[in-house]
Amino acid sequence: MKTVFILGAGASRQAGGPLMFDFFDKAEELYRTGRVGEANYAFEDVLSAASELQGIHAKAYLNLDNFETLFGAIEIAVITGKFARRSNESIEQVVADHQNFTRR
């Protein structure tokens, strides 16, 4: 007989793992305290992208505390070529940075 453990997203909470509501808070803390190593630029770009979306908050509801919302907006930006005031090159960069950001 084998035992299978099914763990939810909160299983790592006691070890300090972030949950949906505080993911960006934890990421920003890691960034501010210099614990992201060579991914510093990726953290800076992704956290900046989240801030840039604050400007559209009056016209659309985006829960910018939810990392899935931001990453969804980044995916839509790839399709539409629009993300706040970023150029196409800057959108491509935030996509690459998003990938580095989520690997940490």
Backbone as ProteinMPNN parsed JSONL, in Angstrom:
{"seq_chain_A": "MKTVFILGAGASRQAGGPLMFDFFDKAEELYRTGRVGEANYAFEDVLSAASELQGIHAKAYLNLDNFETLFGAIEIAVITGKFARRSNESIEQVVADHQNFTRR", "coords_chain_A": {"N_chain_A": [[0.844, -1.182, 0.0], [0.511, 2.248, -0.771], [1.077, 5.563, 0.355], [-0.476, 8.616, -0.245], [-0.017, 12.025, -0.207], [-1.876, 14.927, -0.303], [-1.422, 18.201, -0.777], [-2.421, 21.496, -0.077], [-2.271, 24.913, -1.285], [-1.516, 26.393, 0.926], [0.195, 24.848, 2.408], [2.91, 25.307, 2.802], [3.004, 27.488, 4.397], [3.679, 27.744, 7.171], [6.398, 27.497, 7.026], [7.141, 29.866, 6.032], [6.453, 30.41, 3.444], [4.904, 32.299, 0.815], [1.443, 33.278, 0.502], [-1.371, 33.753, -1.702], [-2.438, 36.331, -1.086], [-0.306, 37.719, 0.06], [1.872, 37.525, -1.576], [3.228, 39.436, -3.255], [4.046, 41.216, -1.281], [5.911, 39.653, 0.138], [7.718, 39.177, -1.962], [8.593, 41.772, -2.485], [9.822, 42.347, -0.068], [11.954, 40.501, -0.117], [13.328, 41.551, -2.303], [13.954, 44.204, -1.411], [15.661, 43.619, 0.718], [17.828, 42.583, -0.509], [17.987, 39.867, -1.198], [17.639, 38.483, -3.582], [19.552, 38.004, -5.383], [21.088, 37.615, -8.551], [18.742, 38.013, -9.893], [17.739, 40.47, -9.403], [17.121, 42.61, -11.206], [14.904, 41.512, -12.492], [12.985, 41.301, -10.452], [12.72, 44.011, -9.849], [11.624, 44.989, -12.266], [9.182, 43.542, -12.539], [7.818, 44.219, -10.167], [7.635, 46.935, -10.625], [5.993, 46.91, -12.876], [3.58, 46.086, -11.745], [2.992, 48.344, -10.218], [2.614, 50.21, -12.258], [0.155, 49.506, -13.274], [-1.643, 50.574, -11.527], [-2.648, 52.956, -12.441], [-4.754, 52.374, -14.187], [-6.755, 51.637, -12.628], [-9.053, 53.135, -12.111], [-10.692, 52.693, -14.271], [-11.02, 49.993, -14.568], [-11.415, 46.989, -12.688], [-8.828, 45.558, -11.079], [-7.328, 43.207, -9.137], [-4.594, 43.903, -7.757], [-3.066, 42.866, -5.776], [-3.02, 40.256, -6.157], [-1.053, 37.886, -7.565], [-1.613, 36.341, -9.81], [-3.38, 37.898, -11.254], [-1.754, 40.051, -12.102], [0.118, 38.621, -13.671], [-1.589, 37.565, -15.564], [-2.391, 39.932, -16.796], [0.029, 40.632, -17.939], [0.293, 38.572, -19.805], [-1.893, 39.179, -21.495], [-0.96, 41.595, -22.431], [1.066, 40.798, -24.127], [-0.404, 39.778, -26.241], [-1.999, 41.968, -27.041], [-0.189, 44.024, -27.263], [-0.092, 46.149, -25.545], [0.543, 47.66, -22.478], [0.109, 49.46, -19.823], [2.138, 52.232, -20.097], [4.161, 51.119, -21.529], [6.605, 50.227, -23.997], [6.681, 47.981, -26.87], [9.072, 46.534, -26.724], [9.667, 46.799, -24.032], [7.515, 45.445, -22.944], [8.076, 42.855, -23.816], [10.388, 42.494, -22.332], [9.397, 42.558, -19.677], [7.938, 40.226, -19.721], [9.967, 38.287, -19.932], [11.276, 38.899, -17.543], [9.271, 38.331, -15.739], [9.225, 35.559, -15.915], [11.734, 34.956, -14.809], [11.299, 36.022, -12.285], [9.291, 34.386, -11.193], [10.622, 32.02, -10.892], [12.131, 32.161, -8.624]], "CA_chain_A": [[0.0, 0.0, 0.0], [1.237, 3.505, -0.835], [0.396, 6.715, 0.943], [-0.425, 9.809, -1.076], [-0.355, 13.256, 0.503], [-2.334, 16.009, -1.168], [-1.219, 19.429, -0.033], [-2.954, 22.704, -0.689], [-1.329, 26.018, -1.467], [-1.081, 26.911, 2.212], [0.993, 23.856, 3.126], [4.236, 25.828, 3.133], [2.833, 28.752, 5.123], [4.426, 27.765, 8.429], [7.824, 27.621, 6.708], [7.367, 31.219, 5.528], [6.043, 30.531, 2.043], [3.833, 33.29, 0.636], [0.142, 32.899, -0.035], [-1.816, 34.659, -2.757], [-2.66, 37.702, -0.633], [0.917, 38.418, 0.461], [2.953, 37.14, -2.484], [4.007, 40.604, -3.642], [4.687, 41.746, -0.08], [7.099, 38.822, 0.374], [8.66, 39.421, -3.054], [9.174, 43.095, -2.279], [10.72, 42.226, 1.08], [13.167, 39.835, -0.605], [14.006, 42.514, -3.17], [14.489, 45.303, -0.595], [16.727, 43.146, 1.6], [18.934, 42.106, -1.334], [18.084, 38.408, -1.17], [17.199, 37.897, -4.846], [20.745, 37.734, -6.181], [21.178, 38.163, -9.907], [17.396, 38.282, -10.415], [17.363, 41.79, -8.913], [16.474, 43.363, -12.294], [13.591, 40.917, -12.766], [12.1, 41.719, -9.376], [12.476, 45.435, -10.024], [10.743, 45.201, -13.413], [7.843, 42.999, -12.277], [7.179, 45.056, -9.146], [7.328, 48.191, -11.302], [4.83, 46.658, -13.743], [2.397, 46.092, -10.876], [2.722, 49.744, -9.873], [2.127, 50.905, -13.449], [-1.255, 49.195, -13.493], [-2.474, 51.351, -10.613], [-3.259, 54.029, -13.21], [-5.983, 51.97, -14.871], [-7.688, 51.162, -11.614], [-10.303, 53.902, -12.176], [-11.52, 52.218, -15.374], [-11.187, 48.538, -14.512], [-11.041, 46.433, -11.396], [-7.782, 44.55, -11.077], [-6.812, 42.952, -7.799], [-3.152, 43.918, -7.973], [-2.41, 42.107, -4.718], [-3.061, 38.872, -6.619], [-0.023, 37.754, -8.601], [-2.198, 35.775, -11.03], [-3.953, 39.026, -11.987], [-0.658, 40.738, -12.787], [0.688, 37.764, -14.702], [-2.599, 37.524, -16.626], [-2.29, 41.208, -17.522], [1.241, 40.552, -18.751], [-0.022, 37.704, -20.951], [-2.752, 39.954, -22.391], [-0.099, 42.613, -23.053], [1.769, 40.15, -25.241], [-1.372, 39.644, -27.339], [-2.485, 43.275, -27.502], [0.903, 44.972, -27.445], [-0.322, 47.311, -24.685], [0.647, 47.463, -21.033], [0.339, 50.804, -19.285], [2.814, 53.076, -21.098], [5.361, 50.397, -21.961], [6.811, 49.938, -25.422], [6.67, 46.551, -27.157], [10.315, 45.966, -26.209], [9.546, 46.754, -22.582], [6.57, 44.361, -22.654], [8.834, 41.61, -23.979], [11.316, 42.387, -21.203], [8.684, 42.193, -18.449], [7.589, 38.806, -19.863], [11.177, 37.543, -19.552], [11.507, 39.139, -16.121], [8.222, 37.584, -15.024], [9.671, 34.171, -15.857], [12.813, 34.913, -13.802], [10.686, 36.371, -10.998], [8.533, 33.257, -10.66], [11.531, 30.9, -10.614], [12.816, 32.372, -7.34]], "C_chain_A": [[0.889, 1.245, 0.0], [0.391, 4.606, -0.226], [0.592, 7.913, 0.025], [-0.854, 10.989, -0.216], [-0.756, 14.3, -0.519], [-2.279, 17.282, -0.334], [-1.797, 20.606, -0.793], [-1.895, 23.785, -0.736], [-0.791, 26.546, -0.142], [-0.176, 25.977, 2.994], [2.362, 24.374, 3.548], [4.167, 27.104, 3.97], [3.676, 28.817, 6.391], [5.93, 27.89, 8.199], [8.143, 28.993, 6.118], [7.019, 31.416, 4.065], [4.899, 31.521, 1.897], [2.533, 32.636, 0.172], [-0.258, 33.963, -1.051], [-1.869, 36.107, -2.271], [-1.383, 38.435, -0.244], [2.127, 38.084, -0.415], [3.83, 38.33, -2.841], [4.679, 41.265, -2.443], [5.975, 40.98, 0.219], [8.149, 39.07, -0.701], [9.353, 40.762, -2.868], [10.152, 43.091, -1.098], [12.043, 41.564, 0.664], [14.001, 40.795, -1.45], [14.695, 43.609, -2.346], [15.67, 44.874, 0.268], [17.876, 42.502, 0.823], [19.088, 40.602, -1.379], [17.623, 37.747, -2.463], [18.362, 37.673, -5.82], [20.705, 38.385, -7.549], [19.816, 38.416, -10.55], [16.881, 39.648, -9.958], [16.602, 42.589, -9.973], [15.081, 42.822, -12.59], [12.583, 41.332, -11.705], [11.724, 43.186, -9.542], [11.466, 45.679, -11.15], [9.323, 44.713, -13.139], [7.126, 43.83, -11.22], [6.813, 46.42, -9.716], [6.099, 48.043, -12.192], [3.543, 46.66, -12.926], [2.009, 47.514, -10.513], [2.133, 50.508, -11.051], [0.646, 50.654, -13.693], [-2.179, 49.946, -12.541], [-3.242, 52.438, -11.369], [-4.545, 53.652, -13.923], [-7.067, 51.548, -13.898], [-9.029, 51.888, -11.651], [-11.244, 53.366, -13.25], [-11.779, 50.722, -15.338], [-10.79, 48.059, -13.121], [-10.005, 45.334, -11.605], [-7.3, 44.398, -9.641], [-5.299, 42.814, -7.908], [-2.366, 43.314, -6.815], [-2.327, 40.63, -5.092], [-2.073, 38.708, -7.766], [-0.576, 37.153, -9.88], [-2.836, 36.867, -11.885], [-2.871, 39.759, -12.764], [-0.111, 39.885, -13.925], [-0.296, 37.563, -15.855], [-2.56, 38.788, -17.464], [-1.052, 41.221, -18.414], [0.997, 39.678, -19.977], [-0.916, 38.42, -21.961], [-1.935, 41.014, -23.121], [0.663, 42.036, -24.236], [0.853, 40.082, -26.46], [-1.741, 41.006, -27.924], [-1.368, 44.268, -27.809], [0.752, 46.215, -26.593], [-0.241, 46.891, -23.214], [1.057, 48.796, -20.435], [0.993, 51.648, -20.377], [4.08, 52.421, -21.627], [5.395, 50.233, -23.477], [6.747, 48.425, -25.622], [7.915, 45.874, -26.603], [10.251, 45.81, -24.687], [8.556, 45.673, -22.149], [7.286, 43.02, -22.766], [9.791, 41.405, -22.811], [10.593, 41.981, -19.933], [8.204, 40.744, -18.521], [8.779, 37.951, -19.433], [11.456, 37.694, -18.059], [10.494, 38.402, -15.264], [8.634, 36.132, -14.882], [10.797, 34.007, -14.837], [12.274, 35.151, -12.402], [10.013, 35.15, -10.386], [9.413, 32.047, -10.374], [12.176, 31.013, -9.239], [12.03, 31.841, -6.194]], "O_chain_A": [[1.904, 1.285, 0.695], [-0.839, 4.582, -0.284], [1.705, 8.185, -0.426], [-1.908, 10.964, 0.419], [-0.042, 14.525, -1.496], [-2.981, 17.427, 0.666], [-1.671, 20.693, -2.014], [-0.766, 23.592, -0.283], [0.307, 27.102, -0.111], [0.186, 26.28, 4.131], [2.912, 23.922, 4.552], [5.197, 27.731, 4.218], [4.317, 29.833, 6.658], [6.657, 28.341, 9.084], [9.286, 29.256, 5.745], [7.267, 32.485, 3.507], [4.019, 31.582, 2.756], [2.537, 31.582, -0.464], [0.446, 34.957, -1.23], [-1.399, 37.011, -2.962], [-1.376, 39.666, -0.218], [3.269, 38.336, -0.03], [5.054, 38.244, -2.739], [5.771, 41.818, -2.577], [7.006, 41.583, 0.517], [9.338, 39.163, -0.396], [10.562, 40.874, -3.071], [11.186, 43.759, -1.137], [13.119, 42.02, 1.052], [15.225, 40.845, -1.326], [15.871, 43.906, -2.557], [16.576, 45.667, 0.523], [18.793, 41.939, 1.422], [20.194, 40.1, -1.577], [17.251, 36.573, -2.454], [18.162, 37.209, -6.943], [20.337, 39.551, -7.69], [19.748, 38.978, -11.644], [15.696, 39.942, -10.116], [15.561, 43.177, -9.68], [14.174, 43.591, -12.907], [11.447, 41.677, -12.03], [10.56, 43.56, -9.397], [10.554, 46.491, -10.997], [8.36, 45.403, -13.473], [5.937, 44.116, -11.366], [5.796, 47.0, -9.334], [5.261, 48.943, -12.255], [2.524, 47.185, -13.376], [0.826, 47.853, -10.502], [1.257, 51.354, -10.872], [-0.042, 51.504, -14.259], [-3.393, 49.946, -12.744], [-4.355, 52.798, -10.984], [-5.353, 54.527, -14.233], [-8.16, 51.151, -14.3], [-10.045, 51.314, -11.26], [-12.457, 53.557, -13.161], [-12.68, 50.238, -16.023], [-9.935, 48.655, -12.466], [-10.283, 44.311, -12.231], [-6.906, 45.378, -9.01], [-4.789, 41.716, -8.129], [-1.138, 43.254, -6.864], [-1.646, 39.85, -4.426], [-2.235, 39.322, -8.82], [-0.047, 37.437, -10.955], [-2.834, 36.77, -13.113], [-3.045, 40.057, -13.945], [0.099, 40.388, -15.029], [0.122, 37.408, -17.002], [-2.679, 38.736, -18.688], [-1.086, 41.761, -19.52], [1.448, 40.012, -21.073], [-0.713, 38.277, -23.167], [-2.185, 41.299, -24.291], [0.878, 42.723, -25.235], [1.298, 40.307, -27.586], [-1.79, 41.178, -29.142], [-1.58, 45.242, -28.533], [1.388, 47.232, -26.867], [-0.861, 45.92, -22.78], [2.214, 49.204, -20.532], [0.447, 51.762, -21.474], [4.975, 53.107, -22.121], [4.363, 50.119, -24.137], [6.759, 47.671, -24.649], [7.835, 44.766, -26.072], [10.723, 44.818, -24.132], [8.736, 45.053, -21.1], [7.121, 42.151, -21.91], [9.986, 40.279, -22.352], [11.1, 41.152, -19.177], [8.074, 40.093, -17.484], [8.621, 37.004, -18.662], [11.828, 36.729, -17.391], [10.825, 37.906, -14.187], [8.416, 35.53, -13.831], [10.817, 33.032, -14.085], [12.746, 34.545, -11.44], [10.149, 34.904, -9.188], [8.981, 31.132, -9.673], [12.719, 30.027, -8.741], [12.467, 31.94, -5.048]]}, "name": "protein", "num_of_chains": 1, "seq": "MKTVFILGAGASRQAGGPLMFDFFDKAEELYRTGRVGEANYAFEDVLSAASELQGIHAKAYLNLDNFETLFGAIEIAVITGKFARRSNESIEQVVADHQNFTRR"}
